Amino acid sequence: MSPTTLPPPPEHGHVTFLGAGPGDPGLLTLRAVEALANADVLVAGHEVLDVVRRHARQGVAEVPTETDSAGSSALSAPGTGTPQLTVVDGASTTVGAPAVRDAAHLVMEAARGGRRVVRAVPGDPGLDAYATEEMLACVAAGVPFEVVPGIAAAVGVPAYAGVPLRDAHGADVRFVDARTASDRCWTEVGASDGTVVVSTTLDSVGATAGELVSAGRKPDTPLTVTVAGTTTRQRTWTATLGTIAQTLKQAKVLPSPEGGRPVIAVVGERSAPAQRDRLSWFESKPMFGWKVLVPRTREQAASLSDQLRSYGAVPHEVPTIAVEPPRTPQQMERAVKGLVTGRYEWIAFTSVNAVKAVREKFEEYGLDARAFAGIKVAAVGDQTAKALIAFGVKPDLVPSGEQSAAGLLDDWPPYDPVFDPIDRVFLPRADIATETLVAGLIDLGWEVDDVTAYRTVRASPPPAETREAIKGGGFDAVLFTSSSTVRNLVGIAGKPHNVTVIACIGPATAKTAEEHGLRVDVMAPEPSVHKLAEALADFGARRRLAALEAGDPVTRPSERRPGARRRRSTT
């Protein structure tokens, strides 16, 4: 019997035409996320690449779409050391017909050898004429494909702007692309009294309003104009067809050198532009569009950044510390050996870095999570618990209240010689950790091996652009979660500008900030990063309400008047 051989891969792969939505990554469908996770090749224009790439496989590589000097493709053959997923930034689908042929050729080439290709387009593929051309190219080449719908900008943007397209009377809704609309199209929408959703550009809004008036719409017909819809850069203006040009001029909206940013305008008596003040749920978030500096690593800041995004903020993580091995590793080595030989009743992890340090030492000795058998494991909080679970260890104790050393002590059982055969706790920590947990465990009757598992040192300075934004007022707020984050941020990047809102996790951190000449605006009611984020959101909400009550425009702290500077408190 001849040996079994695998069949060669099919000549043609499979293409998924995927709608990336209007801009908010959270609007991707579950099917879209699934397709991205299984893709071998991702073809996407720059305008949607950031939206879809986060759901692609690990080890993603970005390569240019141009061919090299020999004329070969930038796409490498499978099995030649290429990462699992190749990201191709495929020019764009909005620059004219030649790009269509290039993109179609790229999709065909990417699908060869049985690869799974995702072709991501803005909005919905069914409303993208160039995507249709690429689908027809797949048909001609015999390449199977599927379509994953996305949320069209003409539907998603008004929803985020707080502008319903229909009311209880069920007015007709017409969708018009002003860039390609014919005279007949304008005549039809002008004769209707229904809602019109117009896709246009910011530079052409006035001309679009003029077309509608010429077609029969009254100059006092309400409309809203939204730019950068569904993103934290979103901005909406409310006016009438006759006043929108003047409204934009008064708002100092300047012409764009690129030909104008795309916008969605909603026109009509029944589309409820007048109700936007009550229905504007997105732009009225307490920190909408605020650029918030989070001086923690991406791993440490993950849940905090998600919380800030829920308030409408744009978090920017800047590490202020770097983690290095202890100068003398012998203490850590003895403790890990003691863990295996039964020296400890408990091991307590007070950070994700502590989990990482122990895990690395385990791997060095060829150990795995089974070495924790018979030992009780404590984690200071949810993020540390998640790191342990990823290691294969389910913690026995996580604070039920405050996620801190104090919270851990509140739930820690006292030593009982009847039920606890061993009275010793292994505590792997940073070299600068406080003594709160050690002292508390000793008070509960436990012996503690307080072991330096890692050292924290000042991180390298952030990029020059970030440093300039910190010192020049480019950030709206900064969150300080410890005194060391204050000292290290000032040391590696300079003092935040005095228009930047300073938020501190507690009195000690606030005192350090004031010692560095910073004015503290917000302090958490308890030492928790999430309570700190809540306190900053409350500050933003009060600031917004005060502006509205005074009849002033709602602005971000960084949108200061030229020359306006707030006083710093002095100590």
N, C-alpha and C positions, 0 to 999 in steps of 0.2 A: 504494500500500500504506500503510495507516494506521500511524503510529508505534507501536512496541511500548510497552506500559505494564505496569508491575508489578501483579500481582493484589493486592487489598487483603488485609491480614492476616486470618487466620481469626478469627471472632467469639470462639471459645473457645481458650484456650491449652492448656497441659499441666501437670499437677500431679504432683509426686513426693512421696509420703509417705515420709519418711526417718527411720529410727531412729538417734538420736544416741548411743545406748549409756548406760551407767550413770554417766558422769562423766569418765572419762579420755579426752581428745581422741584419744589414740593408738589407741583401739578403734574408730574409724570405719572402715568398710569402704572398699575402693578404689572401689567403685561409688558410695558416698556422696560421696566426695571429688570424683569426676567430675561427679556431678549438681550439687554445690554450685558447682563452677567454671563451669558452664554456665548457672546460674540467672539469671533477670532479676529475680526477686522472692524474697525469703526471709522466710517467716513462721515465727517461732519464739518460744516463751515464754522468759522471762528465765532459766529454769533450764538451758536448753541453748544459749542464744545465744552465749555465750563459747566453747562447744565447737565450733560449726559456722562461726562468722563468719570464722575465720582461713583457711578454704578458699574463701571467696567471692572474687569478682573484685576487682581493684584499684578504688579510688575508691568504696568502699562508703559509703552514707549511711544514717543511722538517722533514722527519722521516727516520731512517735507514731501509734497506731492510731485515735485519736479523730478524728471529723470536725470540720471547722472550723465557724465560726458560720453559714456558708451551707449547711451540710449536705453539702458535697462531701467526697470522700474525701481522705485524706492521700496516696494514691497518685497521682502525676502521670501524665499521658499521655506516651507515648513521643515523643521528639523535641522536648521542651519545655525542654531544658536539664537534665533530671534525670540524675544519674549512672547508669552502666550498671546498677548493682544497687541496689535499694532494700531495706533491711533493715527489717522490720516486727516490732517486739516485740509479739507477739500475745497480750497478757494471759496466760492460762495454761490448761492443759487439766485442771486439778485443782480448780477452785473451784466446780464445779456446772454444771447443765444450761444456764443462760443463757449461760455462756461458750462452750458448744458452738455455739449458734446464731450468736454473734458471730464466732467463729473460722471457721465454715463460710461465713458471708457474706463475710468478709475474703478467704478463699481464692478464692471465686467471683469477687469483684471484681478480685483481683490477676491472675486468669487471663485476663481480657478483653483483647482486642487481640492475641492470639497469644503472650502472654508465658509464659515457662517459670517455674513456681512450685515452690519447694521448701518443703514443710511439714515442719519438723523437730519431732519429739516425743521425750521421754526414753525410753530403753530401746528397745523394739521396737514398731512401729506395730500389729502384730497383737495385742498385749496392751494396747492403749490403746483403751478403749471410745469415747472422744470422737473419736479418729482414724477409727474405723469409721463414726461418724455423719457425719463430714466426707466420707468416701469415698462414702457413700450420697447425700450432697448433690451430689457430682460426677456420679454416675450420673443423678440426676434432672435435672441441668442439661445433660447431654450433654457434660461435660468429660472428656476422656481422662485417665487417671491411671495411675501405676505405684507399686509399693511396694518400697522398699529396706529389707530387714530390718536390725535392729540387735541388739546384744547386750543381752539383758534383764538388768535389775539382779539378778533372782533367780538368775541363772546367773553373771554376771560378778563380782558382789560376793563370793560365797563363794570363787571362784577366787583373787581378790586377797587374801582373808583367810586363805588356806592351808587351806581346809576342803573337801575333796573330797566330792561328793554321793553317790558310789558307791564301794564297795570291790570286792574280788575276788568277793564273794558275790552281788553284783548286787542289793542291796536296792532296793525300790521307792522312788521319789521323788515326793512330792506337793507341789504349789505352792498356797499359800493366801494370799489377801489378807485380812488380819484386819479390815480396815475395811469389807468387804462380805460376809464369810463368814456363811453361815446356820448355824442349829443343826445341820442335817443334815450340813453340811460338817465341823463340829467333831466330830460323832459318828463320822464315817467315818475321819478322821485319828487320832482317839483310839483306835479299835479296831485300827488298823494298827501294825505294828512297824517300818515303813519310815521313811525320812528325810522330814522335813517342812521345807520352806523357806517361811517366813512373812514376808510384807511387812507391816510395821506401823509404828508410830511409837515413838520413844524413850520418850515419856511413857506409852505403853500396853503396854510390854513385860511388866510385871508382870501386868496383866490378861490378856494373851495367854497367858502361862505358866499362869495359873489356869484359863483355858478348856481348855487341853490336859490339865491334871491332872483337871479335872472330867469330861472326855470319856474318861478311862481311861489316860492316860499316867502312868507312875510319876514321883513328885516327884524322884527321883534321875537322871532321864534327862538326859544331857548336852545342852548347847546353846551356841551362840556367838551373839553379837549384834554386828553391825557397823554403824557409822554413817559417813556420808560415804564409802561404799565406792568404791574405784578412784581416789580422789583423795589428795593428800598430807595431807588432814585426816582420813583414815581412822583409826578406832580400833575395836578389837575387844575384847570381854570374853568370857571363858569361865566358865561356871557350870553349874548344873543348873536344871531348871524350878522347883525349890523354893527355890533360893538366889539366883536372878538379881536379884530385887528388892533384896535386901540387898547384893549385889555392886555394883549401880549406886549404891546409897546410900553405901556405903563409898568408892566412887570419886568421890563428890561430883558426880554427874551431876544437874544441876538441871532442874526442869521448864521447858519452853520456853513463852514467852508466845504463840508463834504456833501452839500446838497440838501441838507435837512434831515433831522432825525424822524423816524417813523412815529406817527401818532394815531390815536383812535379818537374820532370826534363822534359824539352822539347828538343827534338833532331831532327835536320833536316836542310837541306840547305834552305828550303823555309818557315820555321816557323818564320823567321825574328828575330832570336836572335840579329843580328847585328843592327836591328832597335830599340832595346830596349832603347837606349839613347834618342830617340825622342818620343817613345811611352810610356815610364814609367811615367804614370800620377799619380800613387798612391804614390810610394816611393819618388817622387819629390815634394810632397806637402811641403809648406814652413816650417812647424814644424813637419815633419813626425817623429813619435815616441817620441816626446818631452813629458816628464812628467811635467805637469804644475800645480803648486799649486794655488788653488783658495780659498783664505781665506774668504769664505762666506758659508752660510748654503745651503743645497741642493736645497731648494725652491728658494732662492735668485739667485743661480748660474745656474739654469736650462737652460735658453736661452744662457747665456755666455758659459757654458760648451758645448752646442750644436755647437756654433760658433767655439770654439776651436777644436772640433772634425772635423769640416769641413776643418780645416787647417792641419789635420793629427795628432794633439796633443792628449795626454791622460790626461784629466783633473782629478784632485784629490781635492775634496772639503774638506776643513777643517774649521769648524765654529770657529771664533775668538770671537764672542759675543754670549751671551745668553739673551733671552728676559724674563723679569719678570714683574708682575703687579706693578703699581705705589704704593709707600709707603702709600700715602693718597688717597684712591679711591673716596672720596667725590666729588672732582672736576669733575671727569669723570662721576659720577652718575648724578650730576646736569646738565651737558652738554647733556647727553643722554635724560634726561627728557625734557630739553629745545628743543631738536630736535623734540620730539613728540608733544610738545605744540605750536610749530610754532615760536620759538625764532630766527631761522636762515633762511637766504635766500640760503646760500651755505654751503656745507660741503666738505672739501678738504682732500683727502687721499694722503700722500706722501710716503707710503710704503705698502707692503703686510702685514707687522706686524700691521700697523694701522688699516687695514681692519679687521684683525683677532681680534684685541682688541675690536673694536666696535661690531663686530658680537658676540663675547662672552658675552659682556655686554647686548646686545639685548636678547640673549638666556636666560640670567639670569633673565630678566624681562618678559620673555614670548613674546617678540616682534619678528617680522620678517621683511623682506624687504619692506613690505607695509608701514612701518613707515617712509620711505623716500618719500612718496607721497607729491608732491608739493614743494620738496626741490631740488635744483640743486646740482649735484654731480660732483666733479672734481677728476681726477686721474693723478698722476705725470708721469705715463708711462704705457707701454703695460702690464707689469707683474701685476702692481697694478690694472689695468683695468680688467684683467682676473680674479683676485681674487674677484673683485666686481661682475662681471658677474656670477661667481660661487655662489655668495651670493644671486643672483637674482636681481641685480641692474645694469642697464646700465648707465655708466657715461655720463654726458652731455658735459664734457670737458676733452680732453686728448691733451697734447701739440702736435702741428703739426710739431715742429722742435725738438730741444734738449729736451730729457726727463729728466728734472731736475726742481728745483724750479724756476730757471731763465726762462726756457722754458715755464713753467706753467704761469708765470707772463706775458710773451710775448703775450699770447692768452687770458689772463683774462680780462673781460670787466670792465671798470670803473663803480663805483657806480653812478646810475642815479635815483634820487628821483622820477622821473616820471614813470619809468618802474619797479623799484625795491621797492616793498612795505616795505622790511626789509633791513637794512644795515649791517647785522652781518653775519660773517663767523665762522663756527665751524672747528677748525683745530686740530684734534687728532694726536699727534706726540710722538716721543721719548723724553726722558728727556735731551738728548744731542743735539737736533736738532739746526741748525743754525737759525739766525734771518732773513735771506734773504727773505723768503716768507712773514713773518709777516710784515716786513718793506715795502715790495713792495705792499702788499694789502692795507696797511694804506695809502700809497702814492696814490693809486687808489680810495681812499675815503671810504674804508670799515672799519668797526669795527671788530676786530678779537678776538675770544676766543681761545687763544693758550693753549691747554689742554694736560697735560702729560697723554697719554694713556697707555704707557708702559715704562719700564726702560731697558736700555741695560747695561749688566754687562759682565765682561770678562768670556769667556767660559772655560770649563774644558780643561786641556791639552789633546792633541790627544794621540793616542797609542804610546808606546815607539818606535815602528818600524818607525812611521811617524816622530817623533822627531829626531831620528837618521838620517833619510833620509834628513831632512831639514838642520841639522847642518853638515852632512857629504857629501853633494853634490849629493844626490840622485835625486834631482829635477833639471830639466833643466831651469825652469823659475818660477817666482812667480809674481802674479798680485796683486798689492795693490790698492784698490779702495777708500781708505780714510786714513787719518792719524791714526785713531783709529785701522784700521786693521794692520798697521805697529806696533804700540805700543803693541797691544794685541797678535799678533803672536810672536813677540820677547819675550813677557812676559810669554806665555804659552809653547813655543816650542824652543826658542833660535833663534839666528841670522842665516839666510840662509848662506850657504857656499859661498865663494867669486867666485866660478865658476858659480853659479846660476845667470841667467839673471834677473835683477830687473826691473819691469815695473810698472810705477806709473800713476795714472789717471790725475794728475795735479801738478802744482808747489808746493802747500802746502803739498801734500802727499810726493812729492819728497824731500822737505826740511826735513820733519820728518824722512824719510828713511836715509838721509845723516847724520842727527843728531844721528842716531843709528849706524853709521859706515858702512852703506851700499852704494855701488856704484850703481847709477841709470843709467841703460843702455837705457831705453825706456820710453818716456812720451807721453801720448795721445795728439793729436792736439787740442782736446776739451774735457771737462769733461763728458765723456760717456764711460760706460764699454765696449760697442761694438766698439767704436773708439779705446779704449785701446787694445782690442784683435786684431784689424786690424793693429795697430802700431807694436804689437809684431810679427804678421805674416810677416809684411814688414821687420822687423829686421831679422827674420829667413830666408827670401828669399834672402836678401843681403848677409847674412853670407854664405848661401849655394852657391850662385853665386861666391863669393870670393874664396871659396875653390876649386870650379871647374876650375876657371880661373888660379889658382895657381898650378893646377894639384894635389891637395891634396884630400884625401878621405873626403867625407862629413860625419861629425860626429856631435853628439849632444853635447851641452855644458857640460853635466855630464860625457862625455867620455874623460876626460882630461888625459894627460900623468901623470904617477906617479910623484909626487913632483912638478908638474907645478901649479903655483898659480898666478892669476892675481891680480894686485894691487887694493886696495880699495882707492877710493877718500877720502880725509879728509877735514873737514871743521873747 
